Amino acid sequence: MKKPTGRAPSLSFPEERTKFDAQPATLSPSLKDNEVFVKSHHHIKSPETVQPHRPRESFASPLNESNVTLSDIEQCYEIGRVVGDGNFAVVRECRCRDSGQTLALKIIERSKLIGREHMMQNELSLLGSLCHPRIVRLFAHHHTDTHSYLVMEFVSGGDLFEAISEKGKFSEVEAGIMVSDVSQALSYIHCKSIVHRDLKPENLLTDGICRLKLGDFGLAMVVTEPVFTICGTPTYVAPEILLETGYGVLVDIWALGVLLYILLCGFPPFRSRERDQEELFQLIKQAHLHFLSPYWDPISEEAKHLVRTLLQPDPLLRLTAEQTLMHPWVKAMISICQEGVLTDEKHRALQAEEQSERLPKPACSPQSETEAGVTPDTPRPSGQLCLRQLMTLYCELSPNNPSKGILPAVSSFY
């Protein structure tokens, strides 16, 4: 593709929900949109405890995807509360009347998409072809004369923007788990030559415990050669987009670096004192990265190293999504999280055993297992593992030997 000439950076970027003040001391996202709030997160699931990548979850749409009426849709779905909205769409929680499955229904008013119809087509064609635990699923889509209805996976915790608005910043462990989740999603789509082009907190949904899913593929596209179109969200746009030198999937990694910076300190790495977009773009192109004191004083050098390698202005020197997953800091944060989960589980198991020992003994002891003909070799029914056996399994696990297959098996016995 030939590079366009004589074109200044477009000023038609979408308005950001996050507004930043000039001084970091007062930086905080404003809350002007009517979005669902996410409460502060104090607990995280270990990546080792989540279910592995499974085949596509079955969902039989009760409607054909051709033109239908609103009445047809309401007969198939019980439409509930608003859980999110944007410039072109509103998202409602809904329930499939046939199966009882809870879903999200993205309702798009097509008159607002005039000239931007490609955004919905991108979401339908690209998102509908993807299946990954860190990406929001698109199950079906229906169209009336005036609206389009996208039936999607329901994620209960709202978006990461509201979580940042509520909490301000996150611990290194929380940020590390979130970076791991996003990197997994990016690795998956980048392997398919898909670039998202609008990675930001508003497009990351959370389940309420700092686990993220990537959504909104309206600006996504398949890249087979350098792209020169200027698009994205100003705070997260990569320098090669603004310099019009041609870009590819690594613009998503730059946005991930901006996201990690915000997660750790509460404000973005590049800020215009006067909130001037042209000044912001100039700062991004210069890419002079600073870790301001005292905000970054408690942050580890390993975390700062990852931020630097993600916000590398030369995309050839920038990490890939796969390399980000293998970064020592990300791996360390996952290990710490896993160790904390195991410690918490062992503590609960010990408490349960102590409580069972305090229970009064029956007057007549029941027949012993040996007297009843039960030997140590006798197979126990599923779900009959005793607490001591569970404790043994937990104690065998350690961050240096994370057996992924054991944790889900152990948890199933509770």
URFENTA-V446631 format. One record per helix or strand of 2 or more residues. SS is the DSSP state (~ for helix, > for strand). FROM is the first residue (numbers start at 1). TO is the last residue. Records with the same first field share a line. If there is no record, write none. Layout:
SS: FROM-TO + FROM-TO
//
This chain:
~: 24-26 + 47-49 + 70-76 + 110-113 + 117-127 + 160-167 + 172-191 + 201-203 + 234-236 + 239-243 + 251-265 + 277-286 + 301-310 + 321-325 + 328-358 + 387-396 + 404-411
>: 77-85 + 89-96 + 102-109 + 138-143 + 147-153 + 194-195 + 204-206 + 212-214 + 221-222
//
